[in-house]
Amino acid sequence: MTHAQPAPPEGIANDWTIGQDWASYSPQDHSMWDRLFARQASMLPDRVVPEFIDGLDVLRIARPGIPDFGELSERLMKRTGWQVVAVPGLVPDKVFFEHLANRRFVAGRFIRTPDQIDYLEEPDVFHDVFGHVPLLANPVFADYMQAYGEGGLRAQGLGAIDRLARLYWYTVEFGLIRRDGALRLYGAGIVSSHAESCFALDDPSPHRIDFNLQRLMRTQYRIDDFQQSYFIVDSFEDLLKQTLDTDFAPLYRALEGQSDIAPDVVLPDDHVHHLGTQAHSRRTATSIT
C-alpha cells in the first residue's frame, strides 16, 4: 500500500516520525503553498462538502504559509483528539495503520516545486495537510479514519491489505458524497488537485457509482491519472456505520474467490449515478493497481 522501505532510515524514530522543522521552509516554499491554496480555495466552496470548508476555518489552515504542525495539532486535538506528525516520506503499512489507530495523521513535510504544481508522485505537505486534515476536525470522519487504522492492523494478519487499500483509495482519497441532491467532493486526492476537482464532478468520462463495500474492494484503481470510476457515499455517518458494523474477516474470505473488477467496468447490479464515456482513459495509457 505504501511501498516504503521496511526499516526507518538512520536517525529516524522507530515510529518513523521526524520534526517538521518549520523554520527551514524558504519564502519560495511558503509562496508555493499560498499559490496552491489560493487556486483551490477559489474553486472548492461550491464543490466540496461543507465540513471541509468548516475544517479549514476552525483549524485556521487558511492563514498564509505552510502550517506549523505543532500549532495545527493543538487546534485539532481540542476538536477531535487528532494530531499531525511529520514523516520523511511513505511509511510501512503497519506504521501507517498504528498512527491512524492512535489518532495521528502522518504528513510529508516537503512541498512540491513549481514544475510539479499539477502532479507529483509522492504526497507532499499540501496534499497531506490541505487535502486530509480539514475533515479530521469533523468528529464522524475522524472516527472513520481511526476505525480504518484499526481495521488495517487486523487486515495485515489476514493477508487482505490490498483489499483494504481500495477502501482507503475510493473513500479517503477519491470519494464523492451525496449532499442536498447534488454530488460533492471529499476525497483528499481530489480536493488537493485543481484538475481533478473539475474532472471528478463535471467530466462525462468517469463512472459515478453508489458505494458498495464488497464491490469497491474488488475494484482496481488508477495510480497516475484521473480515476475511471468514483464511488458515492450518502453520508459520513453511513460510511462509519458500515465500517464498524462489518465483520471484515468473513468478507475477506468471501472475496478470495472473486476476480478483480477493472476500473472502467460497470456491473449489472451497480447503482449508477452517471454512466461515463471513458473518453479520457482511452486517450491515455496509465497504470492500474
Secondary structure, DSSP 8 states (H G I E B T S, - for coil): -----SS--TTS-TT--B---GGG--HHHHHHHHHHHHHHHHHSTTTB-HHHHHHHHHTTTTSSSS--HHHHHHHHHHHHS-EEEEESS---HHHHHHHHHTTEEEEE-----GGGSS--SS--HIIIIIIIHHHHTSHHHHHHHHHHHHHHHHHHHHT-HHHHHHHHIIIIIT-EEEETTEEEE--HHHHT-HHHHHHHHH-SSSEEEE--HHHHHTB--BSSS--SEEEEES-HHHHHHHHHH--HHHHHHHHHTS--B-TT---TT--EEE----HHHHH----B-
